[in-house]
Amino acid sequence: MLSSSVMLRRFYCLGTAASSPATSSHKKRLVYLGSPQVSASGLDALFTASSAPDSSFEITAIVTQPPSARDRGRKVMPSPVAQHALDRGFPSDLIFTPIKAGEESFLSSFKALEPELCITAAYGNILPTKFLNIPSMGTVNVHPSLLPLYRGAAPVQRALQDGVRETGVSLAYTVRQLDAGPVIAFEKMEIDDKIKAPELLEFLFSQGLSLFLSLTFPVYILYFTFFNCSLLQERGNKKLVVYSINSLFIFGCTTHLNVGSKLLISELPSILDGSAKTKATPQDESKATLAPKITQEESYLSFDQKATVLHNKVRAFSGWPGTRAKVLVIDPKNDKPNTIDLKIITTRVHDNNEIRNGEKDDIIFVKGSLIFPCGDGTALELAIYGVLEVQLPGKKVVNAAAFWNGLRGQKLKKL
């Protein structure tokens, strides 16, 4: 097996060797820490803002997770953030991929850059005190929850699992204690009972980086992807608004720019002039809740629980690890049972109580939907507006009707 140093050298060779970007004395040296795709979109926003003629900062380095085996081919690939940086022409020798952020060799190279401010967005590693003491202006974390709620590795997933109708994103200084630093600013948003974790994660991180830009830099570009705008349009907000400030355009959706524009006016440029540290609000420890990392073992549904609980879990675990259910397929000719493993893609809580003509454990098919009996007399429906819903191992995702027709008269029972 190759050592980590060899792996790093091979990774750096993926990009074209380039010299360090030219530094300007008036520009703040910013280091970005992030790893997954949602962090890549934030990095893109920072690249765009830093390229403005009178930008007050530059991206000096990027810190991300080491290359790992991904996708079906298990090919070793750089993190989405690293790949995006390379695609943008960022020097490969300024992309750091330590296994742990406390490695002495990494800290030595990091300190030599003389970073002034660090921004973290789903980096995925714990930052030790030795790291936090290096940037002169501190480290600011984009956290997709309303701190002190949902501190930890899976704030969006745990919030959806709890069925919250209000969430948001917080900007907080990073301290040694997990997600416990003073909050610089936050933005709230209401969500419905249909949105899934991948959608919400992307929106909150793009919102969080946009909020950071509005709070920090006098010249900036704040924008949302068309994916996020279309997402809001599906929720009933069909107005796309363009604001112009300092001769730059800010694109967004009306639901959130009302709050964002107020923060923009009142907070510029608090982080760079130091005032953010003075007015940042300590978190109320008595209200703190945790959002522990999700495990693969949690992915199975238990139909003894209420349908609402299961529906929220499906939304929360969408993407990874997904949700699964073991069900019995019974051949009426010989009553021989066969257990199958279903991957549940999309659900809703069934609102019709008059659905059962068979036994209490029977899974039935009504008007294009599979209906699973759940706890307390509730039922979970596996079909929404014709969306593809279930998946057998090794098979493609199919809708409820196609799955039911494939049973050819066999019965389904919950386990």
N, C-alpha and C positions, 0 to 999 in steps of 0.2 A: 504493500500500500504506500502511496506517495505521501511524503510529509506535508504538513500544512504549508511550509515555506515554498516547496516545489509547486504545490497546487496554486499558490498565489502568483508565482512567477508565470506559470502557464496561463493563468487567468489574465494577467496583465498583457500578455502577448496577443490576446484577442483583439485589443484595441490598437490603433496606430500610435506609436510612441510620439509624444508631443511634450514640449516644454511647458513649464508652469505658466498659467495665465499671467499677463502683465498686471502688476499690482499698482494701485494708485493710492497715495497717502490719504486722500479724503474718503476713500471707500472702506467700509467696514468689511472685515474678513469673516465670512459666514461659512459654517460647515453644516452640511445636511446629513442627517442620519435617518435612513428608512430602508425597507426591504421589499414588501409586496407591491403588487400592481397599484393599489390605492395610493401608496406613497410615491409611485412614479408620476402620477398625475400632479401631485403636489410639487414635485421637483420640477416638472415642466413649467408650472406657474412661476416658480422662482427663477428659472432660466430666462423666461420671458421678461420678468420684471427687472432682472439684473442687466439685461441688454439694453434697457432704455438709456438714452444719451446722458441724462443727468441722474442716473440711479445712484443711490447712496451706499450700495453694497455690491459685493461680488462673491460668487461661490468659490471658496478656496479649496475645498475638498469634499468628498462624499464618503460616508462610512456605511457599510451595508453588510448583510450576512454573506458568508463564504459561498462559492458556487456549490450547487447541490444537484443530485439526480432528480429530474422531474419528468412529468408526462409519461406516456406508456412505454416509450423507448428507454426510460431511465437514463437519458443522456445527461451528463454533468453540464449544467448551464449556470451562468451568472444570475444573480437575483434580478427581478424585473427593474429595480432601481438602477443597478449597475448596467444592465443592458440598455436602458433608456439613456443613461449618461453617455455611454459609448456611442450610441446612435446619434447623439447630439454633438459628437466630436469632443467630448470632455476628455482631458488627458488621462490615460489609463493608470499612470503612476500616481495619480491623486485620488484614486478609488481604493479605499482601504477595506479589507475584508477579514478582520480578526475573528477568530473563533470566539474569543471573549474580549470585552472592551478593556479588561484590566491587564492585558499582556504588556510586559515592559517594553518590548520592541515597538509595539504599536504606539504606546503612550509617548515614547521618545520621539517618534516621527511626527505624531500629532502635535506635541508641544512645540516642535521646531517650526510648525506652520504659524504659530502665534495667532490662533483663532480668537476672535473677539466675541462671537455669538454662535451658539449651536442650536439647530432646530431639529427636533426628533418627531417622526411620524411613523408609528408602527415599525420601529427599528428591530425589536425582537430580542435585544440583549439588555441585561441589567448594567447600568452605568455606575461604576464604583466612585468613591469620593476622589480618588486620584484623577479621574477623568473630569469630574465636575469642577475641580479646582482650577482647571487649565483655562477655559474661555473667560476672558476678563469681564464680559457682560452677562455671563451665565448661560444656562441652557433652558430653552423654552420647549415644552412638549405640547403637541396638538393631540388632545385626548377626546375621543368621540363619546363623551357622556357629560352630564351636568355634574361636575365634581362638587362635593365629595361622593356622589353616587357612582357606583360601578367602577371602583378602582381595580385595576388588574388587566389581565391579558385578553379578556373577551367581553368588553363593556357593551358593545352593540348586540352581540348574541344573547347575553344574559338579560339585557333590557327587554328584547323582544320575547324571550322566553317567559319573562314576568308579565308580558302583556301590557307594557306601559303605552300610554297614548301621547306622552310628551317626553322628548329627549333633546339632545343638543350636542354642542361641541364646546370644549373649554380650552383656553390657553393658560398654561400654568408653568411656573418655574419648576424645574426638576430638582428635587432634593433626594437624599439617600433613601428615605422612606417611600414606599411605592405610591406614586401618583398623589402625593400629599402636599406638594408645594403650593405657595400662594397663587391664587387665581388672578390673572391679569384681566381677562374678559371671558365672557361666554355668550353663546347665542342659542336660544331655545327654538324648537320646532315641534309642531304637532304631527303625528303620524297616524295612519289608519291601521286596520287589522289585516291588511293584505301585503304590505311591503315586506320584503325579505332582507336578510342580513347583507348579502352582497350589494344590493341596491343602496341600502341605507349607509353602509360603510363608505362606498364611493362618494355619496353625496356629502356625508359629514366631513370626510377628509378634505374634499375640495372646498367645502365651506370653511373648514378650519384654517387651511392655508390662505384662503382669501381673506379671512378675518385677520390672520397674522399680518398679511401685507397691508391691510387697511390701517392696522394699529401701528405699524412699524415704520413704513417708508413713505416719504412725502410724494414720491413719484412711483406709480405702480400700475399694474393692470390686474383687475379682478374679473375673473370670468368663470362661467360654468360650461361644461360640455353640453352638446345638444342632447346627449343621452339623458342627462339630469333634467334638462328642461322638459323633454318629452315625458319623463317620469312624472313631473309635477302636473303636466297637462292632463295626464290620465287621472290625476286626483282632482280635476276640476278647475285647475288654474291654467287658463289658455292665453294669458297675456305675457308676451315677451317684451321686456322693457330695456331700453338702452339709456344709461346715464352718462353724461360727459362731465368729468372733473379734471382740472389742470390739463385740458386739451387731450386727455386720454379717455378711452371708452371703457365703461364697465358694463358687462353683459350679465344679466341675471334674470331671475324670475320674481314676480312681484311679492310672493309670499315672504321671501327672506330679505330682499333688498331694503324693505322698510326698516327693519332692525339694523341690517348691516350698514346702511348709509348713516344712521344716527351714531353708531359706534365709530364709523369712519371720521365724522366731523369732530366728535368729542375726544378721540384718543390719539390722533396723529400728533407727532410721531413718538409715542410714549416709551417704547422700548429703547430706541437709540439714544434719546436724551436722558435716560435714566429715571424718568418720572414713573415709569411702570412699576419699578421695584418699590417705590415709596407708597404708591396707592394700591398695589396688589393686595387682595383680600385673603387673609389666612382662612383655611378651610375649617369648618365646624366638625371636629372629630366625632361628636355625638351622632352626626347624621351620616357618617361614612358607611358605605356598603361595598362588598367585594364582588368582583367578577372573575372567578377562577377560570383557568384554561379549560377548554372543552376537551373531552377525551372520546376516543372511538367507541368506548364501551357505553357511552350515554346515548348512542344513536338509535337504539331500539325503542319503539313505542309500546306502552302498556295500556291496553284498551280498558283497563279497570279505572283509569283516570277519566276526568271529564273531557268532553270533546274540545272545549276551549283551551285546556292545558295542552292537549296534543297538537292542536292547530298552531298554537304559539311556538311550540317546539319545532314543528316543521319549518316555520318561517325563520326561526333563530338558527337552525342547523343547516339551512340551505347553503349550498356550496360545499363546505366541509364541516363535519363528516357526513352530512346528509342524514336522513331519517329512514329507518327500516322497520318492517313489521313481518313477523312470522305468522302465516295463515295456513289453515288446513284446506286442501283440495280433496273432496270426497267424491268418488265415483258411485253414483246411485245404484249401479248394477251389482256391486259387491260390497259397498260401504267401506272399501279400502281407503284409508287416509294417506295423503302424501303432503308433507310439510314443504312449503316454498317460502322463499325470502323475497319480499317485495321492497323496492326502494320507493319511498313516498315522495313525490315531487311537489305537488300543490294540493292544498285542502281548503275547506271552509267548514264552519259549524253548520250542520243541517238544522233548519228552523221548522221542520214539519215533524210533529210528534207521532202522526198516524202513518207509520211507514212499515211496520212489521206485521207480516202474516204468519211467519214461521217461528222457529225457536229463538230464544234471546241471544244466542251466539251466532246466528246466521248473518252473513254478509250478503246484502241484497243489491239488486240493480234497479234503480228507479230513474226514469227520464234522463238517461245518459250518464248517471252517476253511480259509483259504488258507495254504499252506505254502510259504515262500520258502527255497530252498537258500542257505546262507551259507558263510562261510569255515570251513576245518578240519572239513568234514563236518557242521556244525551246521545247524539250521533254525529259522526264525522263523515263529511262528504268529500269524495275524491273526484271532483270535476268542477272546474270553474270556467265558464265561457268557452268550453271546448279546448282549454289548455291541456297539453299532454301531462299525464299525471303519475303513472306508475312505470316501474322498470323491473324486469326479471333479470337475474344474474346473466351477464353475457349477451343480453338483448338490448334492443333500442327502446327508448322511452315511447310508450303508447298511451293513448287516452283510455278512459274507463270503458267505453263501448267496445273498442278493439280487444281489450283484455278480456272482457266478459264473453265476447263472441268466441274467443279462442279456447274457452273452457269447454265448449261443446256439451252443455248440459250438466257438467259437474257442479257440485255445490261448494260454496266457500264458507268456512267458519273461522272466527277469530280464535287465537290461542290465548 
